[in-house]
Amino acid sequence: MEHKKITGNDLIELGFRPGKWFGEALAHINDRGLSGNALHEYLSSAVPQTREPLATGERSFYRNIRAETPLEADNVRAVVETMEAVMTVPTAVTGAIMPDACPTGSIGQIPVGGVVATRNAIHPNMHSADICCSVMLTSLGTVSPKAVLDAAQSVTHFGGGGRDDLFPLPKAISNAMQANRFLNDEKSRSLARHHLGTQGDGNHFLYVGQSEKTGETILVTHHGSRGLGAYLYQQGMRVAENFRRELAPQTAANNAWIPFDDPFGQDYWEALQIVREWTKTNHGLLHDRIVRKAQSAATGRFWNEHNFVFRDDDVFYHAKGATPLDDRFVPDSYEGLRLIPLNMAEPILIVRGETTASNLGFAPHGAGRNTSRGAHKRGLAGKPAAQIFREETAGLDVRFYSGHVDISELPSAYKNADTVQRQMAEFGLGSVVDRILPYGCIMAGDWKKDAPWRKRKRQAGP
């Protein structure tokens, strides 16, 4: 007697949620002609076991932050509220927030200055689209800070578009991309080539100062992986959403994850490492060009990311704007040194530290914000941007690549630098071993208003 063929609609009528497992299950059922009790027993074993959200408070996180003003109190409440929601994700192990923490996005989104450890899971939204946002330092001896900043102005690039490919994509990175399912398409390769030699926009910067200890001139750049990382993030979120629907449908979409023990998870982890290498290469190429342009020589260099995923066996530490202190997280660590910038008018801190029970091996990544960019701008409404700029950058050589001041990047837009440093000491978040005293910096500015590449296009004519 011929058995009725079971279809996906039959499984739905039996109460099962459609998913990737339907195909394999239907083939198994129909090949064996399962029905009745045998069918139900098989389906009970084949259906993916979904994971429910954890109860609020079931997973704890460490609060390395203390409000010292009413404005900070509002910020801390918002950070704690969103972290409590993040920690209900089924994969969560523990977490921490840093003194520079501030919320971003809806409740349940990892805050800037947050660290979330998960087991066997990579959450793309917890590292965000700016994968491997990082800082690199090069010491240039006794060369004039102004000469370095002038050289940098002539070779760096901020803002979107308007640049021809300046550097060939290194063969090792190209080959690694070709072998990775997330990076082996032409769009990835095009983004990797076209954005090599660029620094982005937003809060990215190029900073020149002098070592407080030695007086040496120091160059520091801050940027992430540009379009390449953003494109990988988009792909990662799509894959994570497919897993979420099958494994954890009650988990918020922004906290979807890719299981590391799945081939997709291992390939995504490898893609992150390739993007990390691309970003480090990008910093290095810019530094080398500036050193040559300034007719100087590099006497020392190191770097670290502060927006990435770090692995310890099957636990993945998602640092959304948090600096890894522990050398086990930084395979190319230089004497355990890390960089923590504050704002353009403050020194960049060179720190060293160890893992404690409450810091999870991390430190702040900078000064953070107590209010959004828009709120900060509204609070300064009625005061000319030029006046704000003069008052907040007095004594510094601050340049905006686009030629238009962005007041949301001036010092008052950020948390009080003394507060952040005081709480770093209070909560055991690294020890300062040197400070880079500010001479000046370059930022993108309001590049959308009248970007330099638009000016050049107009000057070139039709």
Protein Blocks (a to p, Z undefined) as FASTA:
>chain_A
ZZddddfklmmmnopacdfklmmmmmmmmmnopahjllmmmmmmmpccddddddehkacc
dddbddfbfklmmmmmmmmmmmmmmmmpmkbmbdcddfkbccedjehiacehiacddehi
acfklnojmghiacddddehjacfklmmmmmmmmgcedeehiacfbdcdfklmmmmmmpm
klmcfklmmmmmmmgopabeajbccdddddfklopacddddddekjmlmmmmmmmmmmmm
mmmmmmmmmbcfklgccdfkbmklmmmmmmmmmmmmmmmmmmmmmmmmmmmmnopadfbd
cdddfbdcddehjaccddehiacfblklmmkbghhiacddfbfmbccddddddddfklno
pacfbjopfbdfklmmmmmgoiafklmmmmmmgoiacddfklpacfklgmklpccfklmm
mmmmmnonajafbdcddfbdcdebjmklogfklmmmmmnoZZ
